[in-house]
Amino acid sequence: MNKKNLVFIIPIFTALLASLFASKLPDTLETLAINYGFEDKAKETFSLFSGYSFPFVENHHASTFIAGIIGLVILYILFKITTTAIRSLAK
């Protein structure tokens, strides 16, 4: 198998595997808000990845997997932008 293919296959496989273990429990900020009684003061906003899932997909596992893949793509794009900017500044 070509090394270029592995660069894409390994992160996708990792996201698929990790999505199976995504927690349904609230994160730390939500837990603090619940513990200190100010969760009702939060403003509802639109989030594309609310609950670490993709809202337009009915299957929970597929929804979490798609959100993970889109997150990987966004991180990759940010990484490329950042490294390109750093390299251009270093020259």
Secondary structure as GFF3:
##gff-version 3
##sequence-region A 1 91
A	DSSP	alpha_helix	3	19	.	.	.	ID=ss1
A	DSSP	alpha_helix	28	35	.	.	.	ID=ss2
A	DSSP	three_ten_helix	39	41	.	.	.	ID=ss3
A	DSSP	three_ten_helix	50	52	.	.	.	ID=ss4
A	DSSP	alpha_helix	60	90	.	.	.	ID=ss5
###
